[in-house]
């Protein structure tokens, strides 16, 4: 039986692959408990998309619904770099982990 840690990692890979296909970002940064290594059962994936991706409300909602289906038991909190405050960006850069970077 695969461990919870492996399942979480596999699910994160699926989520990242989906975001890359849909948005073609420059970077994706994981932050929060998953990045800090303090995640527990039920912890969500906090991700921020860096790049030119900017969606209108309807498109963003549809993307998040698709992500929820892919994420299964996990919740994905997806943010866009251009929509968050400079203060929050600093925190993410300090504590986050780059999980995807375009070549």
C-alpha positions as CSV (number, residue, x, y, z in Angstrom):
1,X,0.0,0.0,0.0
2,X,1.5,3.4,-1.0
3,X,2.2,5.7,1.9
4,X,0.3,8.9,2.5
5,X,3.4,10.9,1.7
6,X,3.8,9.2,-1.7
7,X,0.1,9.6,-2.5
8,X,0.3,13.3,-1.6
9,X,3.4,13.7,-3.9
10,X,1.7,11.8,-6.8
11,X,-1.4,14.0,-6.4
12,X,0.7,17.2,-6.4
13,X,2.5,16.1,-9.6
14,X,-0.9,15.6,-11.3
15,X,-2.1,19.0,-10.1
16,X,1.1,20.7,-11.3
17,X,0.9,18.9,-14.7
18,X,-2.7,20.1,-15.1
19,X,-1.8,23.7,-14.3
20,X,1.1,23.7,-16.7
21,X,-1.1,22.4,-19.5
22,X,-3.8,24.9,-18.9
23,X,-1.9,28.0,-18.0
24,X,1.7,27.6,-19.3
25,X,3.1,29.5,-16.2
26,X,6.7,30.7,-15.7
27,X,6.7,29.1,-12.2
28,X,4.5,27.4,-9.7
29,X,5.3,27.8,-6.0
30,X,4.1,25.6,-3.2
31,X,3.7,27.3,0.1
32,X,2.1,26.7,3.4
33,X,2.2,23.5,5.4
34,X,2.9,21.3,2.4
35,X,6.1,23.3,1.7
36,X,7.1,23.5,5.3
37,X,6.8,19.8,5.9
38,X,4.1,20.2,8.5
39,X,1.2,18.9,6.5
40,X,-1.3,16.6,8.1
41,X,-4.1,14.5,6.7
42,X,-6.5,16.9,5.1
43,X,-3.9,19.7,4.6
44,X,-4.5,21.6,1.4
45,X,-2.1,22.4,-1.4
46,X,-1.3,26.1,-1.4
47,X,0.0,27.0,-4.9
48,X,0.8,30.3,-6.5
49,X,1.0,30.6,-10.3
50,X,3.7,33.1,-11.6
51,X,3.5,34.3,-15.1
52,X,1.3,35.8,-17.7
53,X,-1.7,33.8,-16.7
54,X,-4.6,36.0,-15.9
55,X,-8.1,34.7,-15.9
56,X,-11.5,36.3,-15.7
57,X,-13.7,35.3,-12.8
58,X,-15.6,32.7,-14.8
59,X,-12.5,31.0,-16.2
60,X,-10.8,31.0,-12.9
61,X,-13.8,29.4,-11.2
62,X,-13.9,26.7,-14.0
63,X,-10.2,26.0,-13.6
64,X,-10.6,25.6,-9.8
65,X,-13.5,23.2,-10.3
66,X,-11.4,21.1,-12.6
67,X,-8.6,21.2,-10.1
68,X,-10.9,20.0,-7.3
69,X,-11.8,17.0,-9.4
70,X,-8.1,16.2,-10.0
71,X,-7.1,16.8,-6.4
72,X,-9.5,14.2,-5.1
73,X,-9.4,14.2,-1.3
74,X,-7.2,17.3,-1.2
75,X,-8.1,20.9,-1.5
76,X,-6.2,23.2,-3.8
77,X,-5.9,26.9,-2.9
78,X,-4.7,28.4,-6.2
79,X,-3.5,32.0,-6.2
80,X,-2.1,34.2,-9.0
81,X,1.1,36.1,-8.4
82,X,-0.3,39.3,-10.1
83,X,-3.3,39.3,-7.7
84,X,-1.5,39.0,-4.4
85,X,0.0,41.8,-2.3
86,X,3.7,42.5,-2.2
87,X,3.8,41.6,1.5
88,X,2.3,38.2,0.8
89,X,4.7,37.7,-2.1
90,X,7.7,38.2,0.3
91,X,6.3,35.5,2.6
92,X,5.8,33.1,-0.2
93,X,9.3,33.7,-1.6
94,X,10.8,33.2,1.9
95,X,8.9,30.1,2.9
96,X,7.7,28.5,-0.4
97,X,9.2,25.9,-2.7
98,X,9.4,26.2,-6.5
99,X,7.7,23.0,-7.8
100,X,7.8,24.0,-11.4
101,X,9.9,26.4,-13.4
102,X,9.7,26.9,-17.2
103,X,13.0,26.3,-19.1
